[in-house]
Amino acid sequence: MLVAPSILSADFGRLNEEIVAICDGGCDLVHVDVMDGHFVPNLTIGPVVVSAVAKIATKPLDIHLMVQNNTFFVELFAPLKPKYISFHIEEEKHPHRLIQKIRDYGISPAIVLNPHTPPEAIEYLLEDLDMVLLMSVNPGFGGQKFIPSVLEKAKKLKELINKRNPNCLIEVDGGVGDKNIHLLKEAGVDVVVAGNYVFTNDSYENAIKSLQI
């Protein structure tokens, strides 16, 4: 299991130290939540701050766009050369075009599904994707409770992936911790985003390792 701590839960007054700590603690990716205050009822960070994060991080960035006007934001963040850029299918009218745009930048494209969106909604996009992110909370805020039905959804998605594109990863974001990590693994999940669980732990390294099963 790959672990991507979400810096949304970090102490932004000590962001430099927090990034160093999770990278030294053995994380696989650094998850960056970009919210515009329109698609979700929260506003987070822009490319100036993420550029600083990219300079400090020794692990690849995993940028999750929770925004309207996805193309505009892809163009803003692509120069930072993250490993992944993910966008919400609920907000994109031309997903094929945007997937190709992300890939043309040399970045792995990913699509995000909100809790109510069925995996079948992206079946015909799977061959073009490197990852699918399943939200296990309603997007917008950290520290929310895990929605159990996402486990069944992950299993259905895994079946579609095995049929369409076995190399595509499944990522889950929201309410992840040591209490549900084994269930997520059994459901076929490859990557977990963990914010609150990591950043409220006395040892970031121990928290990360407990999820890398």
FITORTI-595910 format. One line per 10 residues: number of its first residue (from 1); their letters; for each residue x, y, z of C-alpha. Coordinates in pm, 1 decimal. Layout:
# residues N
NUM> a> X Y Z  ...
//
This chain:
# residues 213
1> mlvapsilsa> 0.0 0.0 0.0  134.3 341.2 -97.7  72.9 625.3 147.9  12.9 987.5 50.4  -21.6 1213.9 357.0  -249.1 1509.3 284.2  -83.7 1837.7 378.4  -431.0 1985.2 432.4  -393.3 1848.3 787.3  -39.4 1983.5 836.4
11> dfgrlneeiv> 55.0 2280.6 1052.8  89.6 2553.2 789.5  288.8 2766.0 1032.0  557.4 2495.9 1015.3  492.3 2369.1 664.3  861.0 2331.3 575.8  922.8 2106.1 878.5  600.8 1911.8 819.5  693.6 1828.1 459.5  1043.2 1718.4 562.9
21> aicdggcdlv> 897.1 1505.1 843.3  653.6 1307.2 625.8  915.6 1253.5 353.8  1174.3 1141.0 608.8  899.6 929.9 767.5  875.3 720.0 453.6  567.3 846.6 270.4  535.8 751.0 -95.3  362.2 1064.8 -222.3  277.1 1410.2 -87.4
31> hvdvmdghfv> -95.4 1473.7 -138.6  -194.7 1833.1 -214.0  -562.9 1933.0 -194.7  -643.1 2230.4 -416.6  -988.7 2377.0 -345.0  -1136.0 2685.6 -508.9  -1428.5 2768.6 -279.7  -1675.0 2695.3 -563.3  -1669.2 2323.1 -637.0  -1628.2 2262.3 -262.8
41> pnltigpvvv> -1706.1 2497.6 28.5  -1341.8 2554.2 121.4  -1043.4 2745.3 -12.6  -691.8 2609.4 24.4  -367.4 2678.5 -158.6  -241.8 2799.4 -494.6  69.0 2739.8 -705.9  291.3 2977.4 -506.4  259.9 2765.7 -191.0  267.0 2435.7 -381.8
51> savakiatkp> 583.4 2550.7 -559.9  746.7 2590.8 -218.5  622.1 2244.7 -117.9  766.7 2095.1 -438.3  1110.3 2242.4 -359.6  1110.7 2090.0 -9.7  950.2 1752.8 -80.0  1176.6 1459.2 -161.6  874.0 1251.0 -266.6  650.9 1312.3 -572.5
61> ldihlmvqnn> 346.2 1537.3 -547.7  -7.6 1402.8 -590.0  -225.3 1705.7 -672.6  -600.5 1666.7 -623.4  -805.1 1941.9 -790.1  -1141.9 2017.4 -628.9  -1225.5 2307.1 -855.0  -1437.5 2448.0 -1132.3  -1258.1 2518.5 -1462.2  -1021.8 2220.8 -1439.9
71> tffvelfapl> -820.7 2315.6 -1747.9  -723.6 2651.2 -1596.9  -596.2 2482.0 -1280.7  -413.5 2206.5 -1469.8  -224.1 2475.7 -1658.1  -142.9 2651.6 -1329.2  -0.5 2344.3 -1156.6  149.1 2142.9 -1442.2  476.8 2344.7 -1445.0  545.9 2208.5 -1093.6
81> kpkyisfhie> 574.6 1859.1 -1248.1  374.2 1655.6 -994.1  353.5 1278.5 -1035.1  -27.5 1290.0 -1055.3  -295.2 1548.1 -1123.8  -648.2 1431.1 -1048.6  -974.3 1606.9 -1134.2  -1339.0 1538.8 -1051.3  -1547.1 1373.4 -1320.6  -1854.7 1554.7 -1180.8
91> eekhphrliq> -1708.1 1887.9 -1291.6  -1560.2 1802.4 -1632.4  -1750.5 1809.4 -1963.1  -1454.7 1697.5 -2176.1  -1259.6 1443.9 -1967.3  -1080.2 1275.5 -2259.5  -938.7 1608.1 -2372.5  -822.1 1700.2 -2022.7  -666.6 1357.3 -1961.8  -460.8 1399.6 -2278.0
101> kirdygispa> -362.4 1752.8 -2179.0  -230.6 1627.9 -1843.8  -40.6 1345.2 -2012.3  108.3 1584.8 -2268.2  271.4 1764.1 -1974.2  441.3 1436.7 -1877.4  212.9 1396.3 -1575.2  2.7 1090.6 -1485.4  -369.8 1169.5 -1520.9  -620.8 1060.0 -1257.7
111> ivlnphtppe> -994.7 1103.3 -1212.9  -1178.0 1151.1 -882.3  -1521.8 1015.1 -794.5  -1732.3 1170.8 -519.6  -1901.2 923.0 -280.7  -2227.7 919.1 -480.5  -2068.1 872.4 -825.4  -2064.6 509.7 -947.7  -1743.5 362.2 -1093.5  -1932.8 280.0 -1414.2
121> aieylledld> -1933.9 655.6 -1486.5  -1568.6 633.9 -1591.2  -1554.8 282.1 -1737.9  -1478.8 411.6 -2086.2  -1202.7 639.8 -1956.9  -1008.1 375.3 -1765.9  -779.5 284.5 -2054.6  -649.6 643.3 -2056.3  -597.0 678.3 -1680.4  -309.9 595.5 -1447.9
131> mvllmsvnpg> -516.8 623.2 -1128.9  -872.1 663.0 -999.6  -927.7 840.0 -668.1  -1235.9 738.3 -469.6  -1352.3 991.6 -214.1  -1451.4 814.2 108.1  -1579.7 1140.8 254.3  -1756.6 1434.2 93.0  -1475.8 1658.9 -32.7  -1393.7 1994.8 121.2
141> fggqkfipsv> -1263.5 1937.2 472.7  -1018.3 1709.4 652.0  -1094.3 1498.1 957.3  -1423.9 1350.0 833.6  -1559.3 1002.4 903.1  -1497.6 721.5 651.9  -1799.9 620.3 438.6  -1804.9 234.3 449.5  -1988.4 187.6 117.5  -1667.2 295.9 -58.4
151> lekakklkel> -1527.6 -52.7 10.1  -1793.3 -211.2 -213.5  -1735.8 63.9 -469.3  -1359.6 -7.4 -472.9  -1428.1 -375.5 -542.7  -1654.2 -287.6 -836.7  -1394.3 -45.9 -969.3  -1125.1 -313.1 -938.8  -1331.5 -545.5 -1158.4  -1362.4 -275.5 -1425.3
161> inkrnpncli> -991.8 -195.3 -1403.9  -893.3 -560.7 -1441.4  -1103.0 -572.4 -1757.3  -1002.4 -236.7 -1907.1  -659.4 -134.3 -1772.7  -489.8 -353.7 -1507.6  -210.6 -97.4 -1459.8  -450.8 170.7 -1331.2  -419.7 229.1 -954.9  -701.5 284.3 -705.5
171> evdggvgdkn> -655.2 557.2 -446.2  -887.5 630.7 -152.5  -910.7 961.5 32.5  -1097.3 1036.0 353.9  -1112.1 889.4 702.8  -828.4 643.4 639.5  -643.4 495.6 937.5  -517.8 174.3 1093.7  -876.1 63.1 1171.3  -979.6 31.3 805.9
181> ihllkeagvd> -651.1 -8.3 616.7  -679.6 -388.9 596.1  -1034.1 -363.6 456.9  -910.7 -118.1 194.9  -628.3 -352.8 100.5  -873.2 -642.9 62.9  -1095.3 -424.7 -158.3  -808.9 -376.8 -404.1  -693.8 -28.1 -307.6  -333.4 58.7 -399.7
191> vvvagnyvft> -285.6 408.4 -253.4  -433.7 577.2 53.6  -448.3 945.5 138.4  -415.2 1002.8 511.7  -414.7 1350.8 659.3  -557.1 1360.7 1007.8  -431.2 1011.9 1093.6  -70.0 1099.5 1009.7  -47.1 1459.8 1127.2  -215.2 1400.9 1466.5
201> ndsyenaiks> 14.5 1107.0 1542.7  312.2 1157.8 1774.1  527.4 977.1 1518.4  460.0 1046.3 1151.2  690.9 757.9 1062.9  497.3 508.6 1274.8  165.0 631.6 1136.2  286.0 597.8 776.8  436.2 254.0 834.0  114.9 128.2 993.2
211> lqi> -61.3 194.8 660.6  206.3 45.4 433.2  74.5 -308.3 461.2
//
